[in-house]
Amino acid sequence: MIRSSLFLVFFVLATLACQAQNDPRHADILPDAKKVAYKLVVSGLNNPWGFAFLPNGEILITEKTGRIKRVKPSGEMLDANVTGGPESVRQGQGGLMDIALHPDFENTPWVYFTYASNEGKGNGAMTAVSRAKWDGSTFMDHTVLYKGSPNTRAGQHFGSRLAFDREGYLYFSIGDRGQRDVNPQDITRDGGKIYRIHDDGRIPDDNPFTDLRGAKKAIFSYGHRNPQGMALNPATGDIWAHEHGPRGGDEVNLIQKGKNYGWPVISYGINYSGTRFTDITEKEGMEQPVSYWKPSIAPCGMDFLNNSAYSDWDGNLIVGSLKFSYLVRCVIEDDKIVLQERIAEGIGRVRSVRQGPDGYLYVGVEGKGLYRLQPQ
């Protein structure tokens, strides 16, 4: 019996490997040709989930533990616990997560957050989105804009990232919260979705499901597993996201209005045990990923380079890897990833990625701190 089970697992893995080799959406990640160096800018960070650059050059950093830190561009700590932000709870993968500034921050000084919240119905927690006004040293007028429901005791798949588009709409992600067979394909339930709202929390009239009875009106796309990377492509104005697959099948997706991205009906991954949960990778009415990774890299954080300090890298998508402790540089042509390269190998478990106003790429690494990538 044991021998038969091992043979089945081997057969499934071998079959999936062969499929991946023949799929243009799956590509080998090439070694770093330039050997990009990285320099520690801010030390002593436990889990820097997100960070944002203020107009004066200071950096606001969210820690999963619930603290918000303010540091100078030099790395000097100005405040290890900025007050007035969200009251998050620690639950498994959840805590205080992403942070983003309003696109017109100098005139509209709102700061946005995603975090695990225990407010509302049910025991446990669910992802929430909020904003607070920055007064130069603290936050004021903290307001919840959207709270997923119901709460659950599950510790996995909170998401969650924030991104603004060119029109000023705010996008955010909530993972399936460990309920893959319930949440992602049901638009009357939160979880496994990417959402779109106005900057003040109002729901746009032209969201795809506003006219459907019982639907969550803020949903923009659905059929997602656990999106922990999202960014605006400055060349096209599109929102891109990546999400964790199970064992294999991490995806990069171009997010489109009302589209179904298939989880868990279609997937290029398998169960962690090696068995399958679905027999199909394609289905009519469900979107294919721009690219996927096998084996899983455990992607977290992403950003597009634009007017950067790196020669020939503008327009590239940079994705962090928790599992393999490197970044992936993705070269994009016509909304396709045509080349992938490992950079900053050995940097550590990458949690957050963002280009700074100085054109350099900054990387939040668990248990270490905030790094700046130095071009050679």
C-alpha positions as CSV (number, residue, x, y, z in Angstrom):
1,M,0.0,0.0,0.0
2,I,2.8,2.4,0.9
3,R,4.7,1.5,-2.2
4,S,1.6,2.2,-4.4
5,S,1.0,5.5,-2.7
6,L,4.6,6.6,-3.3
7,F,4.4,5.6,-7.0
8,L,1.2,7.6,-7.4
9,V,2.9,10.7,-5.9
10,F,5.9,10.3,-8.1
11,F,3.7,9.8,-11.2
12,V,1.8,13.0,-10.5
13,L,4.9,15.0,-10.0
14,A,6.6,13.7,-13.1
15,T,3.5,14.4,-15.2
16,L,3.2,17.9,-13.9
17,A,6.9,18.5,-14.6
18,C,6.5,17.4,-18.2
19,Q,3.5,19.6,-18.7
20,A,5.4,22.6,-17.3
21,Q,8.4,22.1,-19.6
22,N,6.1,22.4,-22.6
23,D,4.1,25.4,-21.4
24,P,5.3,28.9,-22.5
25,R,3.8,30.4,-19.3
26,H,6.3,28.4,-17.3
27,A,10.0,29.3,-17.7
28,D,13.2,28.6,-15.9
29,I,14.5,31.4,-13.7
30,L,18.0,32.2,-14.9
31,P,20.9,33.0,-12.6
32,D,21.8,36.7,-11.9
33,A,24.0,37.9,-14.7
34,K,24.9,41.2,-13.0
35,K,25.3,40.0,-9.4
36,V,23.3,42.8,-7.9
37,A,24.5,43.8,-4.5
38,Y,22.3,44.8,-1.6
39,K,22.9,47.0,1.4
40,L,21.1,47.0,4.8
41,V,19.4,50.4,5.3
42,V,17.1,49.7,8.3
43,S,18.1,46.9,10.8
44,G,16.2,45.2,13.5
45,L,12.9,44.5,11.7
46,N,11.1,41.3,12.5
47,N,8.5,41.1,9.7
48,P,8.4,44.3,7.6
49,W,5.1,43.5,5.8
50,G,4.9,46.8,3.9
51,F,6.5,50.2,3.7
52,A,5.9,53.6,2.1
53,F,8.0,56.7,1.3
54,L,6.8,60.0,2.6
55,P,7.5,63.2,0.5
56,N,10.3,64.3,2.9
57,G,12.1,61.0,2.3
58,E,11.1,59.3,5.6
59,I,9.8,55.8,5.5
60,L,6.8,54.3,7.2
61,I,7.2,50.6,7.8
62,T,4.5,48.2,9.0
63,E,5.4,45.2,11.1
64,K,3.2,42.2,11.3
65,T,3.3,42.5,15.1
66,G,1.1,45.6,14.8
67,R,3.7,48.4,15.1
68,I,4.3,51.1,12.5
69,K,7.9,52.5,12.5
70,R,9.1,55.8,11.1
71,V,12.7,56.0,9.9
72,K,14.9,58.6,8.2
73,P,16.3,57.8,4.7
74,S,19.6,57.1,6.4
75,G,18.0,54.3,8.5
76,E,17.9,56.2,11.8
77,M,14.8,55.3,13.8
78,L,12.6,58.3,14.5
79,D,9.6,56.5,16.1
80,A,9.4,52.7,16.8
81,N,5.7,52.8,17.4
82,V,3.7,55.5,15.6
83,T,0.3,56.0,17.2
84,G,-3.2,56.4,15.7
85,G,-3.1,53.5,13.2
86,P,-5.2,50.4,13.0
87,E,-5.6,48.0,15.9
88,S,-4.6,44.7,14.3
89,V,-4.7,41.2,15.8
90,R,-2.1,38.5,15.4
91,Q,-3.6,35.3,14.1
92,G,-1.5,32.8,12.1
93,Q,-0.4,34.6,8.9
94,G,-2.5,37.6,9.8
95,G,-1.5,40.8,11.6
96,L,-0.7,44.3,10.4
97,M,0.0,44.0,6.7
98,D,0.3,46.5,3.8
99,I,0.6,50.3,3.8
100,A,0.1,52.8,0.9
101,L,-0.1,56.5,0.5
102,H,-2.9,58.3,-1.3
103,P,-1.8,59.1,-4.9
104,D,-2.2,62.8,-4.2
105,F,-0.7,62.6,-0.7
106,E,0.8,66.1,-0.5
107,N,-2.7,67.6,-0.9
108,T,-4.6,64.6,0.6
109,P,-2.5,63.1,3.3
110,W,-4.3,59.8,3.8
111,V,-2.4,56.6,4.5
112,Y,-4.1,53.2,3.8
113,F,-3.6,49.9,5.6
114,T,-4.6,46.2,5.4
115,Y,-4.7,44.2,8.6
116,A,-6.3,41.3,10.5
117,S,-9.3,42.5,12.5
118,N,-11.5,40.7,15.0
119,E,-14.3,43.3,14.7
120,G,-17.7,42.1,13.4
121,K,-19.5,38.7,13.2
122,G,-17.9,35.4,14.1
123,N,-14.9,34.3,16.2
124,G,-11.4,34.9,15.0
125,A,-10.4,37.5,12.4
126,M,-10.7,38.7,8.8
127,T,-8.9,41.1,6.6
128,A,-9.8,44.8,6.9
129,V,-8.9,47.9,4.9
130,S,-8.6,51.3,6.6
131,R,-7.2,54.8,6.3
132,A,-5.8,57.5,8.6
133,K,-4.7,61.0,8.1
134,W,-0.9,61.7,8.6
135,D,0.0,64.9,10.6
136,G,3.7,64.6,10.3
137,S,4.3,62.4,13.3
138,T,1.1,60.5,14.2
139,F,-2.1,59.3,12.5
140,M,-5.5,60.8,13.0
141,D,-9.1,60.0,12.1
142,H,-8.5,56.3,11.6
143,T,-11.5,54.9,9.6
144,V,-12.3,51.4,8.5
145,L,-13.2,51.4,4.8
146,Y,-13.9,47.7,4.2
147,K,-14.0,44.7,6.5
148,G,-14.3,41.1,5.2
149,S,-16.8,38.8,6.8
150,P,-17.4,36.6,8.6
151,N,-14.5,36.3,11.0
152,T,-12.9,32.8,11.2
153,R,-10.3,31.1,13.4
154,A,-8.3,30.0,10.4
155,G,-4.7,31.2,10.4
156,Q,-4.0,31.2,6.7
157,H,-4.5,33.3,3.6
158,F,-5.4,36.8,4.7
159,G,-3.8,38.3,1.6
160,S,-3.2,41.3,1.5
161,R,-1.9,44.1,-0.7
162,L,-2.9,47.6,-1.7
163,A,-2.6,49.4,-5.1
164,F,-4.0,52.5,-6.6
165,D,-4.7,52.8,-10.4
166,R,-4.4,55.9,-12.5
167,E,-8.0,57.0,-11.9
168,G,-7.4,56.9,-8.1
169,Y,-9.4,53.7,-7.4
170,L,-8.0,51.6,-4.5
171,Y,-7.5,47.8,-5.1
172,F,-6.9,45.3,-2.3
173,S,-6.8,41.6,-1.9
174,I,-8.2,39.1,0.6
175,G,-7.1,35.4,0.4
176,D,-9.5,32.5,0.5
177,R,-8.9,32.2,4.3
178,G,-8.3,28.5,4.0
179,Q,-11.8,27.8,2.6
180,R,-10.9,27.0,-1.0
181,D,-14.0,25.0,-1.7
182,V,-16.3,27.8,-0.4
183,N,-15.1,31.3,-0.8
184,P,-13.1,31.9,-4.1
185,Q,-15.9,31.0,-6.6
186,D,-18.8,32.5,-4.6
187,I,-19.2,36.2,-5.2
188,T,-21.7,36.5,-2.3
189,R,-18.8,35.7,0.1
190,D,-15.6,37.5,1.0
191,G,-12.3,35.8,0.5
192,G,-10.4,34.7,-2.6
193,K,-11.0,38.1,-4.2
194,I,-9.5,41.3,-5.4
195,Y,-11.6,44.3,-4.6
196,R,-12.0,47.9,-5.9
197,I,-13.3,50.9,-4.0
198,H,-13.0,54.7,-4.0
199,D,-10.4,56.3,-1.8
200,D,-13.0,57.0,0.8
201,G,-14.5,53.5,0.8
202,R,-17.4,54.1,-1.5
203,I,-18.1,51.4,-4.0
204,P,-17.8,52.4,-7.7
205,D,-21.1,52.2,-9.6
206,D,-19.4,50.4,-12.5
207,N,-17.9,47.6,-10.4
208,P,-18.8,44.3,-12.1
209,F,-21.2,42.9,-9.7
210,T,-23.1,45.9,-8.3
211,D,-26.3,44.9,-10.0
212,L,-26.3,41.2,-8.8
213,R,-28.4,40.5,-5.8
214,G,-26.5,39.2,-2.8
215,A,-23.1,39.8,-4.4
216,K,-20.3,41.6,-2.6
217,K,-20.4,44.9,-4.5
218,A,-16.7,45.7,-3.9
219,I,-15.4,42.6,-5.8
220,F,-13.4,43.4,-8.9
221,S,-12.2,39.8,-9.7
222,Y,-12.5,36.4,-8.1
223,G,-11.2,32.9,-8.0
224,H,-7.9,33.8,-6.2
225,R,-6.0,31.8,-3.6
226,N,-3.8,34.1,-1.6
227,P,-2.6,37.3,-3.4
228,Q,0.3,38.8,-1.5
229,G,1.7,41.0,-4.3
230,M,-0.1,43.7,-6.3
231,A,1.2,46.7,-8.3
232,L,0.2,49.2,-11.1
233,N,2.0,48.7,-14.4
234,P,3.0,52.3,-15.2
235,A,3.4,51.4,-18.9
236,T,-0.2,50.3,-19.4
237,G,-2.2,51.4,-16.3
238,D,-3.2,47.8,-15.6
239,I,-3.2,46.2,-12.1
240,W,-1.0,43.1,-11.8
241,A,-1.0,40.6,-8.9
242,H,0.6,37.4,-7.9
243,E,-0.7,34.7,-5.6
244,H,0.5,31.7,-3.7
245,G,-0.4,28.3,-5.2
246,P,-0.4,25.2,-3.2
247,R,2.5,22.8,-4.1
248,G,3.5,24.4,-7.3
249,G,1.2,26.8,-9.3
250,D,2.2,30.2,-7.9
251,E,0.7,32.6,-10.4
252,V,1.2,36.1,-11.9
253,N,-2.0,37.6,-13.2
254,L,-3.1,40.6,-15.1
255,I,-6.2,41.7,-13.1
256,Q,-9.3,42.4,-15.3
257,K,-12.8,43.5,-14.4
258,G,-15.2,40.7,-13.4
259,K,-12.8,37.9,-14.4
260,N,-12.7,34.5,-12.8
261,Y,-9.1,33.3,-12.2
262,G,-10.1,29.8,-11.5
263,W,-9.0,28.8,-8.0
264,P,-9.5,26.0,-7.0
265,V,-11.3,24.6,-10.1
266,I,-8.2,25.0,-12.3
267,S,-4.6,25.1,-11.0
268,Y,-1.1,24.2,-12.0
269,G,-0.4,23.0,-8.4
270,I,-1.2,20.0,-6.3
271,N,-1.9,19.3,-2.7
272,Y,1.1,19.5,-0.3
273,S,0.8,15.8,0.2
274,G,1.5,15.3,-3.5
275,T,-2.1,14.3,-4.5
276,R,-4.3,16.2,-6.9
277,F,-7.3,18.3,-6.0
278,T,-8.2,19.1,-9.6
279,D,-7.6,17.3,-12.9
280,I,-7.7,20.4,-15.1
281,T,-5.6,23.5,-15.7
282,E,-7.9,25.2,-18.2
283,K,-11.7,25.8,-18.4
284,E,-13.9,28.1,-20.4
285,G,-14.7,31.3,-18.6
286,M,-11.6,31.1,-16.4
287,E,-8.5,33.1,-16.9
288,Q,-5.0,31.7,-17.5
289,P,-2.1,33.2,-15.6
290,V,0.4,35.3,-17.3
291,S,3.0,33.0,-15.8
292,Y,3.3,30.4,-13.0
293,W,6.1,28.9,-11.0
294,K,7.0,25.2,-10.5
295,P,8.3,24.6,-7.9
296,S,6.6,27.3,-5.9
297,I,8.8,30.2,-5.0
298,A,6.2,31.5,-2.3
299,P,5.9,35.0,-3.9
300,C,5.5,38.0,-1.7
301,G,5.7,41.7,-2.6
302,M,6.2,43.1,-6.1
303,D,6.7,46.3,-8.0
304,F,7.3,47.6,-11.5
305,L,10.5,49.5,-12.1
306,N,10.0,52.9,-13.7
307,N,12.6,55.7,-14.1
308,S,14.8,53.5,-12.0
309,A,18.5,53.5,-11.1
310,Y,19.1,50.2,-13.0
311,S,20.2,50.2,-16.5
312,D,17.9,48.4,-19.0
313,W,15.5,47.3,-16.2
314,D,12.7,49.9,-16.6
315,G,9.4,48.2,-17.2
316,N,10.5,45.0,-15.5
317,L,8.4,43.4,-12.8
318,I,10.3,42.5,-9.6
319,V,8.8,39.7,-7.4
320,G,10.1,38.6,-4.0
321,S,10.5,35.0,-2.9
322,L,9.9,33.9,0.7
323,K,11.0,30.3,0.0
324,F,14.2,30.8,-2.0
325,S,15.5,34.1,-0.5
326,Y,15.9,36.0,-3.7
327,L,14.1,38.3,-6.1
328,V,12.8,37.5,-9.5
329,R,13.3,40.0,-12.3
330,C,10.6,39.5,-14.9
331,V,11.0,41.0,-18.4
332,I,7.6,41.8,-19.9
333,E,6.7,42.2,-23.6
334,D,3.0,42.6,-24.7
335,D,1.7,41.5,-21.3
336,K,3.8,38.3,-21.4
337,I,6.8,37.4,-19.2
338,V,9.5,36.5,-21.7
339,L,12.5,36.1,-19.3
340,Q,13.0,35.6,-15.6
341,E,16.2,36.1,-13.7
342,R,17.2,35.5,-10.1
343,I,18.7,38.6,-8.4
344,A,19.9,39.4,-4.9
345,E,20.3,35.7,-4.1
346,G,20.7,34.9,-0.4
347,I,19.1,38.2,0.7
348,G,16.6,36.3,3.0
349,R,12.8,35.7,3.1
350,V,11.5,38.6,1.0
351,R,8.2,40.1,2.4
352,S,7.9,43.4,0.7
353,V,9.3,45.1,-2.5
354,R,9.0,48.7,-3.6
355,Q,10.9,51.2,-5.7
356,G,11.9,54.3,-3.8
357,P,11.6,57.9,-5.0
358,D,15.4,57.8,-5.5
359,G,15.0,55.1,-8.2
360,Y,16.4,52.3,-6.1
361,L,14.6,49.1,-5.2
362,Y,14.0,48.6,-1.5
363,V,13.3,45.1,-0.1
364,G,11.8,44.2,3.3
365,V,13.3,40.9,4.6
366,E,12.0,38.9,7.6
367,G,14.2,38.9,10.6
368,K,16.7,41.3,9.1
369,G,15.4,44.7,7.9
370,L,15.1,46.9,4.9
371,Y,17.6,46.6,2.1
372,R,18.5,48.8,-0.9
373,L,19.6,47.1,-4.1
374,Q,22.9,48.5,-5.5
375,P,23.4,48.2,-9.3
376,Q,26.9,47.0,-10.2
